[in-house]
């Protein structure tokens, strides 16, 4: 849904509900492209390293974990009342937040016996929001 459609839709919703104060910014959230990641920690293994590899029933299983911090931003749109009292006018609010994420990539590799020949690899990625800081809050009359 485009922002052009959301803003009028939000305003109609606000007028129907007859709000007399600013509303919470829960109408829309757009993620922007993340900036380059900052690597926090990297640990890895291969079948010849001890630690995160195990041997069971003819298969060596090794787990590699990579963690880094990533930053991005998002904008939340809502309605607001703009202008000085008592001349309030219907407005559109845009709040910009700076987000910090911890990204963890876990890779599991299976090897035949104790050799270096892998036959299966799978990975999973998880993201944990560390912080979301309000950077900008703008209410403009429509």
C-alpha positions as a LaTeX table, in Angstrom:
\begin{tabular}{lrrr}
\hline
Residue & $x$ (\AA) & $y$ (\AA) & $z$ (\AA) \\
\hline
Unk1 & 0.00 & 0.00 & 0.00 \\
Unk2 & 1.46 & 3.37 & $-0.93$ \\
Unk3 & 1.94 & 6.26 & 1.49 \\
Unk4 & $-0.36$ & 8.41 & $-0.67$ \\
Unk5 & $-3.22$ & 6.02 & $-0.02$ \\
Unk6 & $-2.44$ & 5.51 & 3.66 \\
Unk7 & $-2.40$ & 9.16 & 4.70 \\
Unk8 & $-5.95$ & 9.97 & 3.43 \\
Unk9 & $-7.16$ & 6.62 & 4.75 \\
Unk10 & $-5.72$ & 7.43 & 8.17 \\
Unk11 & $-7.33$ & 10.86 & 8.16 \\
Unk12 & $-10.74$ & 9.47 & 7.28 \\
Unk13 & $-10.36$ & 6.92 & 10.06 \\
Unk14 & $-9.39$ & 9.65 & 12.51 \\
Unk15 & $-12.36$ & 11.81 & 11.54 \\
Unk16 & $-14.77$ & 8.90 & 11.90 \\
Unk17 & $-13.44$ & 8.04 & 15.34 \\
Unk18 & $-13.49$ & 11.76 & 16.25 \\
Unk19 & $-10.09$ & 11.83 & 17.89 \\
Unk20 & $-9.19$ & 15.06 & 19.61 \\
Unk21 & $-5.51$ & 14.27 & 20.13 \\
Unk22 & $-2.57$ & 12.75 & 18.28 \\
Unk23 & $-2.94$ & 9.03 & 17.59 \\
Unk24 & $-0.41$ & 6.31 & 18.13 \\
Unk25 & 1.77 & 5.62 & 15.07 \\
Unk26 & 0.57 & 2.10 & 14.34 \\
Unk27 & $-0.85$ & 2.52 & 10.86 \\
Unk28 & 2.14 & 1.67 & 8.70 \\
Unk29 & 5.77 & 0.68 & 8.99 \\
Unk30 & 8.25 & 0.82 & 6.10 \\
Unk31 & 11.73 & $-0.65$ & 6.43 \\
Unk32 & 14.49 & 1.07 & 4.58 \\
Unk33 & 17.62 & $-0.62$ & 3.28 \\
Unk34 & 19.95 & $-1.58$ & 6.13 \\
Unk35 & 23.39 & $-0.05$ & 6.29 \\
Unk36 & 26.52 & $-2.15$ & 6.26 \\
Unk37 & 26.76 & $-4.58$ & 9.17 \\
Unk38 & 29.23 & $-4.31$ & 12.03 \\
Unk39 & 30.68 & $-7.72$ & 12.85 \\
Unk40 & 30.58 & $-8.43$ & 16.57 \\
Unk41 & 31.88 & $-12.00$ & 16.82 \\
Unk42 & 32.62 & $-14.93$ & 14.54 \\
Unk43 & 33.28 & $-18.51$ & 15.61 \\
Unk44 & 33.73 & $-21.39$ & 13.21 \\
Unk45 & 34.57 & $-25.07$ & 13.07 \\
Unk46 & 35.56 & $-27.80$ & 10.64 \\
Unk47 & 35.68 & $-31.57$ & 11.20 \\
Unk48 & 39.32 & $-31.33$ & 12.29 \\
Unk49 & 38.64 & $-28.75$ & 15.06 \\
Unk50 & 37.40 & $-29.69$ & 18.50 \\
Unk51 & 34.62 & $-27.81$ & 20.26 \\
Unk52 & 31.51 & $-27.43$ & 18.15 \\
Unk53 & 31.83 & $-30.67$ & 16.19 \\
Unk54 & 30.43 & $-34.01$ & 17.31 \\
Unk55 & 30.64 & $-37.54$ & 15.94 \\
Unk56 & 27.68 & $-39.94$ & 16.04 \\
Unk57 & 26.80 & $-43.01$ & 13.94 \\
Unk58 & 29.33 & $-42.35$ & 11.21 \\
Unk59 & 28.54 & $-38.65$ & 10.80 \\
Unk60 & 30.48 & $-35.64$ & 12.04 \\
Unk61 & 28.24 & $-32.64$ & 12.70 \\
Unk62 & 29.81 & $-29.18$ & 12.90 \\
Unk63 & 28.01 & $-25.99$ & 13.87 \\
Unk64 & 29.24 & $-22.54$ & 12.83 \\
Unk65 & 27.79 & $-19.40$ & 14.41 \\
Unk66 & 28.25 & $-15.88$ & 13.08 \\
Unk67 & 26.90 & $-12.82$ & 14.91 \\
Unk68 & 26.92 & $-9.20$ & 13.88 \\
Unk69 & 25.07 & $-5.95$ & 14.54 \\
Unk70 & 23.08 & $-4.29$ & 11.77 \\
Unk71 & 21.45 & $-0.87$ & 11.68 \\
Unk72 & 18.42 & 0.25 & 9.68 \\
Unk73 & 15.63 & 2.78 & 9.98 \\
Unk74 & 11.87 & 2.79 & 9.56 \\
Unk75 & 9.11 & 5.41 & 9.34 \\
Unk76 & 5.72 & 5.17 & 11.04 \\
Unk77 & 2.82 & 7.26 & 9.73 \\
Unk78 & $-0.24$ & 8.45 & 11.65 \\
Unk79 & $-2.61$ & 11.37 & 11.95 \\
Unk80 & $-2.11$ & 14.38 & 14.19 \\
Unk81 & $-3.54$ & 17.78 & 15.02 \\
Unk82 & $-1.34$ & 20.54 & 13.60 \\
Unk83 & $-1.25$ & 24.22 & 14.46 \\
Unk84 & $-1.66$ & 26.29 & 17.61 \\
Unk85 & $-4.82$ & 25.97 & 19.73 \\
Unk86 & $-7.68$ & 26.63 & 19.10 \\
Unk87 & $-6.96$ & 26.59 & 15.33 \\
Unk88 & $-6.03$ & 22.90 & 15.13 \\
Unk89 & $-6.05$ & 21.36 & 11.66 \\
Unk90 & $-5.91$ & 17.76 & 10.60 \\
Unk91 & $-2.34$ & 16.76 & 9.90 \\
Unk92 & $-0.07$ & 13.92 & 8.91 \\
Unk93 & 2.68 & 12.71 & 11.27 \\
Unk94 & 5.85 & 10.90 & 10.17 \\
Unk95 & 8.09 & 9.44 & 12.88 \\
Unk96 & 11.52 & 8.13 & 11.87 \\
Unk97 & 13.28 & 5.55 & 14.04 \\
Unk98 & 16.87 & 4.25 & 13.95 \\
Unk99 & 16.96 & 0.51 & 14.68 \\
Unk100 & 19.82 & $-1.69$ & 15.86 \\
Unk101 & 19.55 & $-5.47$ & 15.23 \\
Unk102 & 21.64 & $-8.43$ & 16.40 \\
Unk103 & 21.79 & $-10.95$ & 13.55 \\
Unk104 & 22.82 & $-14.54$ & 14.23 \\
Unk105 & 23.54 & $-17.00$ & 11.41 \\
Unk106 & 23.89 & $-20.64$ & 12.45 \\
Unk107 & 25.21 & $-23.13$ & 9.87 \\
Unk108 & 25.18 & $-26.90$ & 10.43 \\
Unk109 & 27.40 & $-29.04$ & 8.19 \\
Unk110 & 27.35 & $-32.83$ & 8.08 \\
Unk111 & 30.48 & $-34.80$ & 7.09 \\
Unk112 & 30.90 & $-38.50$ & 6.22 \\
Unk113 & 32.79 & $-40.12$ & 9.06 \\
Unk114 & 35.73 & $-38.02$ & 10.15 \\
Unk115 & 36.63 & $-36.86$ & 6.61 \\
Unk116 & 36.58 & $-33.33$ & 5.17 \\
Unk117 & 33.85 & $-34.30$ & 2.63 \\
Unk118 & 30.57 & $-32.61$ & 3.53 \\
Unk119 & 27.28 & $-34.02$ & 2.25 \\
Unk120 & 24.72 & $-31.61$ & 3.75 \\
Unk121 & 24.68 & $-28.00$ & 4.91 \\
Unk122 & 21.82 & $-25.99$ & 6.34 \\
Unk123 & 21.63 & $-22.51$ & 7.81 \\
Unk124 & 19.21 & $-20.43$ & 9.82 \\
Unk125 & 19.16 & $-16.71$ & 10.52 \\
Unk126 & 17.60 & $-14.95$ & 13.50 \\
Unk127 & 17.24 & $-11.22$ & 14.12 \\
Unk128 & 16.80 & $-9.64$ & 17.55 \\
Unk129 & 15.84 & $-5.97$ & 17.86 \\
Unk130 & 18.28 & $-4.39$ & 20.32 \\
Unk131 & 17.01 & $-0.80$ & 20.16 \\
Unk132 & 14.72 & 1.51 & 18.25 \\
Unk133 & 15.41 & 5.21 & 18.83 \\
Unk134 & 13.13 & 8.05 & 17.71 \\
Unk135 & 15.15 & 10.29 & 15.37 \\
Unk136 & 12.50 & 12.58 & 13.91 \\
Unk137 & 8.84 & 13.45 & 14.62 \\
Unk138 & 7.13 & 15.74 & 12.11 \\
Unk139 & 3.45 & 16.76 & 12.09 \\
Unk140 & 2.40 & 18.74 & 8.99 \\
Unk141 & $-1.06$ & 20.16 & 8.25 \\
Unk142 & $-2.83$ & 18.69 & 5.26 \\
\hline
\end{tabular}
